[in-house]
Amino acid sequence: MGFKMPKDAREYFKLIDRGNFRFKIMYDKYFICLMMGLKCGRLGSSEQLESGDFLDYYPELYADKSDLIIGLLIDAEMRRQGIVAEDRPGVESLILKLISHNSNTRLSEQGVELLNLYAAYGLDVIRDKITKTAELETFLVHYYNLINSAS
């Protein structure tokens, strides 16, 4: 299982893709959505995802961020499931469900699926709160303000 874009992400970011300053790679857009979903701690649905994977590994620009992404996923899942840090068996069980050292992403299928669902929710928040723009700089200012106020 790999990374799946939220269905409407390509359409939402289409104007930015035509501008002078753009996201470098498709995973940038996914990451933006993912971080918003993880910050909010809410999942979208599988119906909100494209059917095919667009990538099944971290691209080179994000390879050194895999531990951060995994940590943020574990944190979001702990919050969502109500697992407190003092509950060692609960935390260990969650980590064992989400991590797989045999995959390209170091995540289990369930872990990757959860990342995709967080990205789907993240796009919903972004789309609802940030008007489409052709200017990446404008989008990033609004995104910064939104993610700092998200809960």
Disulfide bonds with the S-S distance in Angstrom:
none
